[in-house]
């Protein structure tokens, strides 16, 4: 009895791990596993936030019947020295209230988007602070935030680092700042260790180009480290549909969540709890559910036992309810996607489609696709653009539901070659697939790939098939037109020879016969044979002359 | 100026997200994406903890020159109803101090293993609370922990749930408990929604079987839902080498970490900071580093600027230092692996190897491999056992460095067929690869696959090659022996005929010639031809009789 137990010794070694410490050691989970990827991840997190903020600002101002601006984003990357870069992202959004700047930028797991059910680019409250964490870890430098929330107030400048042990901000500078050009908006500057690629599949340029394609209402200016300036113009001048927050839908609801909601609700009765805190749950359905589960509708929600909650959930999920509402979703829209892709690739053919929303695990989601063919699109493997909530995904293609959808399709049926050892069809194609949802099921915190839910893959295939059917019609017409053109030109070319042969055979005037043939051609193909022949001869001459 | 800005409105929507809320919504990141995987993950997290605790207990008691027991683990899975199971894991470890039971089991990111550099099964402080979170989410039921820390004290029983919003324990029951059989130890009971597979690559049985192979000092009793009892016996009766905690090594050290260490150290001078807080940093090296970076050795560590720290780090990483110490690592050892695999598969051939430690990003790691051939091992694709810190990995094989290592090897060179479209060689083979490290670089929180660091893949290939070379020698000998046996038997079979032909040719007595031939055979192959012939004839007769 004199000495301590081993358990007592071991207990002393236990302590809490801050989420900042956890991600400092596991930064690869957040997309910071290589210098190239880190560069892209930093830009992506800042641009995603800017676009979300600009849209929320415009929506709010529109609601208040005030003037609003469409998103104007500046991305600038400066090479500080060797592989040290300063990333600057500036927007004309609402700015960020000085009270919350420290947490927004220097506290992991803090934000406005995690707890709501509404489509947005950010959803975890990790991204931007993780970028600042990465900068601090690799260069030891603080991040700088400049923000202005009203044209009537000066901007503030804040320099901060993350206090890793406490997952909180350590403020280095916080003062007024006169020189911010935008009336309202935010500017973020992070200094990181990175590698800059000017072009390529995983370059910042490619990310911004794709961002601008699926955000045609945004204007993005990009200044590269060498000073080169690229402007991605707006393709449309209107704001996308505003999304509305929805309540959870009983489908896919988990028992633990229901129990937690029962404990936390402010409603006084189970009946009002059911009707007020869920989507598509009318009073008739709610009453029936409670009757089946033998729970008095007037009971206090927090009084339900686990067994009662289990029963209620069972009948909630059996009830014939309408699908969740879909005004929480904001697809880009076929018209806007087509416009963007035309501007970018000048294709021979384009088809886009936006499917009706569907549901996975109780979350509404929607898939839209586009297929563009020819024009400035290079030959070889099709170029797949994976997009989630209007954010292009450039990494982990192999793990993504979108890649699975493309790969599983029978492209031959649509007149497109796909070698069996390749996951991509081979043709001058752009395939764009956009999934939007109130909660995109990413495979990791780095938000690079979408989990392979069968219902999601099915929607992806259906939407691509819709476009591919039109592509097939186009390709067949194109093939037919090519064949026909060859047939007509042969016909016209040898019209005289044929006429002569017929004239010998029938003893009729060859000129007359040729005229009859030409009339036939004109009637059948709607082409003036004489003129076409002249053009053909001229073209031939030109060709010979040119050689 | 009358109304609020949009930024003010938005600020109100921001709030903290608890890590428990985060993982409740993202449970797939922790290995709870399907019912089959969830079952395995729960068992795995509990068994990992038990083995770690038992080993720490034994080491501590050994150090104090007291009696200690080798690990005795009981795993029992009861089917409560439909797809609801109760998972019970009990050990003879040190027990858990009642003070920390709430945090150990109901607080994510809490533990003793994250902050230390020492090989262990757990490393994140997430696993067991995540399992309890999953149980609570799917069944609404609390977890039960029974723990006894001394034979002189009664056990305690604690029932708890996780308070999701606060990431902390909510205690339902906490009292003395008389009926715990072990003198010290812990028993965990979690009720979850799951799917039970009796056998197969991803079954609990397979996980425990592999666990017992690489933990030959542990005895594991497994009681299946149908009551069937399986005992995995100990293959060795001694404790594995105890691991020692090490200090960080300058290789792979990141600037942000160095700056944080400079701020947090209790040392008074930079010189003592460098020599006392790092591995393999002698006073001569430290002085040289500070001289190069023009930092006075007597400076207070926290007074260094970011620029000075950057310089110090640069010279720390240029300095010619010894590799990190390796007593932080505890491989299974060739002998123990061979013994385990022989017990399990009774193979014709087995080779195992333990490589010298190497370093990735400053962390020591070590690879050991084994190849077993034939015996009870089935034909077809080789069976790959991936192991990390003595824990078998059953999921995400495609993303794992071990699979990459096996797949990249040129198996044909070692006499083993590997079709080009397969990542596995085809032969009756068991390939076992174990990586141990103070920090295993897993690709996700579910700890299912090892990140593809080139240096790790290289070590995996080198260790497999060592075994494969021996396998090749064995396979060639086997082939040669087979050919030779065929040649000798032909020789003996036709000895008489040959003798007769030679007798006709030479006019000598055929019996004499046959004797000479038999003598030749005896001399060359060490075989008595007469006896062998007799045996062959008998065998032939037997065969005919049997047909």
Interface residues (C-beta under 8 A of the other chain):
Chain A: X1 X5 X6 X7 X8 X9 X10 X11 X13 X14 X15 X16 X17 X18 X19 X21 X22 X24 X25 X26 X28 X29 X33 X53 X56 X57 X60 X61 X94 X95 X96 X97 X99 X100 X103 X104 X107 X109 X110 X111 X112 X114 X115 X116 X124 X125 X136 X137 X138 X139 X140 X141 X147 X149 X150 X152 X164 X184 X254 X255 X256 X257 X259 X260 X306 X309 X310 X399 X439 X441 X443 X444 X445 X451
Chain B: X1 X5 X6 X7 X8 X9 X10 X11 X13 X14 X15 X16 X17 X18 X19 X21 X22 X24 X25 X26 X28 X29 X33 X53 X56 X57 X60 X61 X94 X95 X96 X97 X99 X100 X103 X104 X107 X109 X110 X111 X112 X114 X115 X116 X124 X125 X133 X136 X137 X138 X139 X140 X141 X147 X149 X150 X152 X164 X184 X254 X255 X256 X257 X259 X260 X306 X309 X310 X399 X439 X441 X443 X444 X445 X451
